[in-house]
Amino acid sequence: MINRPKGIFTERDAIRCIAVDKSLDIMLEDEMTRNVITVRNDVSLRELRALYSSKGIRHIPVVDEHDHLEGIVSIRAIFDEILGC
């Protein structure tokens, strides 16, 4: 059984919904980004930076070797780590 994330609802998705005046009663599953790019939990910061740059994304779900969701890393978290914030 694969538990890979089916989607992610990000602030970009929320802004897109607001821009077209969608109802606040919408279901997240109908509006979330599909075909989510994920990384394994042993990815390096360098690899993450390359993904952020090449794919133009800001949030990446982290999965284990069984594709179970372990967390989400954001570009902000990387900046905080690098800058020591």
C-alpha positions in Angstrom: 0.0 0.0 0.0 1.5 3.3 -1.1 0.7 6.3 1.2 2.3 8.9 -1.1 0.8 12.3 -0.6 -2.1 12.9 -3.1 -1.7 16.6 -3.1 -0.7 19.7 -1.2 -2.7 22.9 -0.6 -0.3 25.8 -0.4 -0.6 29.6 -0.1 -0.4 29.8 -3.9 -3.5 27.5 -4.1 -5.3 29.7 -1.6 -4.4 32.9 -3.5 -5.6 31.3 -6.7 -8.9 30.5 -5.1 -9.3 34.0 -3.7 -8.4 35.6 -7.0 -11.3 33.8 -8.7 -13.6 34.4 -5.8 -14.2 30.8 -4.8 -16.5 30.0 -1.9 -14.8 29.4 1.5 -16.8 26.2 1.5 -14.7 24.6 -1.2 -13.1 21.2 -0.4 -9.3 21.3 -0.2 -9.1 18.0 -2.2 -10.8 19.9 -5.1 -8.3 22.8 -5.1 -5.0 21.3 -4.0 -2.0 20.9 -6.3 -1.7 17.3 -7.5 1.3 15.3 -8.7 3.3 16.5 -5.7 7.1 16.4 -5.9 8.4 14.7 -2.8 11.8 14.0 -1.3 13.2 11.3 0.9 14.1 12.1 4.5 17.9 11.8 3.7 17.9 14.6 1.1 20.6 17.3 1.4 20.0 21.0 1.6 21.9 21.4 -1.7 19.4 19.0 -3.4 16.5 20.8 -1.9 17.8 24.1 -3.2 18.1 22.7 -6.7 14.5 21.4 -6.6 13.2 24.8 -5.4 15.1 26.5 -8.2 14.4 24.1 -11.0 10.7 23.5 -10.2 9.7 26.9 -8.9 8.1 25.4 -5.8 8.3 26.5 -2.2 7.0 23.5 -0.2 8.2 19.9 -0.6 6.7 17.0 1.4 9.2 14.7 3.0 8.5 10.9 2.8 10.2 7.8 4.2 11.3 4.8 2.3 7.7 3.6 2.2 6.4 6.9 0.9 4.8 7.8 4.2 4.6 11.5 4.8 7.0 12.6 7.5 6.8 16.4 7.2 7.0 19.3 4.8 10.0 21.5 4.3 9.6 25.0 3.0 12.0 27.3 1.4 11.5 29.6 4.4 12.8 26.8 6.7 16.0 26.6 4.6 16.5 30.3 4.8 16.1 30.1 8.5 18.6 27.3 8.8 21.2 29.0 6.6 20.8 32.4 8.2 20.4 31.1 11.7 17.1 32.8 12.3 
